């Protein structure tokens, strides 16, 4: 057996019809909703739980928190990956101050080109 969920707008529409003088029986037949359900909606409306905007805001905030937690987790994983990659690169290619100076080939005076100057 499946249960039908009604939107808040639909519930308010049905309750408005009852408040405008329609009988609960007639409104329930018109919208194909049980009378007991309409009575429950009326009770929730009196309690203020039917029109509670905090529940909508709370669910939005919870969804936003979940999204932010997901992003933090993703960024943490990326950060760890980049740190490990940097460590590997530093071991393979040490920074310049730790690296020994590369040997430079010096030209001997015998191999240098002589330039003739014409005057």
N, C-alpha and C positions, 0 to 999 in steps of 0.2 A: 504494500500500500504506500503510495507516495503522497507527500504532503505538499500542498500548494502554498507558495509564499506570495504574500501580497505586498505591493509597494506602499510606502508611507503615504504617497499621494492618493492611492486608491482607498486606503483606509479612511483618510480624511474626507474624501468625497462621499463615501458611504455614510460616515457619521454626520456630515452636513445635511444629507438627505433626511436622516432620522431627526435631526435638530429642527429642520424646517417643517416638521409636522407629519412626516411620513411614519407609518407604523413600522415597527421592526420587522414584522412578518412580511409586509409588502416590499420593503427595501431588500430583505434577504432573498425573496423570490426574484426580484428584478435583477440583482447582481449575482445571483447564484452563490450565495454565501449563507452559512448556517446562522440561525438566530443567536445561538450561544456564542459564536465567534464575534458577532456584532456587540453583544453584551460585554464580552471580554475587552474589546477595543474601547468601548465606552469607559470601562473601569480604568484601563490604562491611560485614557485621556484625562480622567479625573485625577489620577495619581501623578500625571505629568510625565510618565515614562514613554508614552507614545510620541510625544513631540519633544523629546529630550535632544537638543542639539549637541550635547556633550558626547553622546555615544558616537556620533558621526565624526566629531573632531578627534575623539580618542582613537578611533580606528585609523583615521588618517595619520595621526601622529605615530601610532604603532607601525604602520606601513613605512613611514618615512624613517623611523629608527631602524627598522629591518634593512632598508635599502642602504642607509649609511653604514651599518655594521658590515654589510656585504662589501661595500666599497673599501672600508678600512681593511678587511681581510684581504681583498685583492691587492691593495697597495702594499700591505705588509709582505705578501708573497713576492711581489715585484721587487721590493726593497731588498729582501733576503737574496733573491736571485742576482740582483745587481752587485751586492756586496761579495757574494761568492765569485762572480765573474771578475770583479776587480782584484780579488785575492789571487785568482789564477793568473791574471795578466801580470800582476806585480811579481809573482814568483817566476814567471816566464821571462818577463822584461822588467828588471828592477829599475827603480827611478834613477835619474841622471846622477844624483850625488852619490849613490851607492855603486853605480856602474863604473868599472875601470875605464880609464881614458882609452879611446881607441888609438892604436898605433898609427902614426902618420908616416907616410913614406916621405923621407927627406931626399931632396935631389942633391946629388953630389955635385961639386963644382965642375967636375969633368963632363957631366951629362947636360949641363945647362946650355942653353942656346946662347950663342954669341951674336950680338947685334952689331952690325957694322954701321957706323954713322958716316954719312956723306956730308962733306962741307963744300 
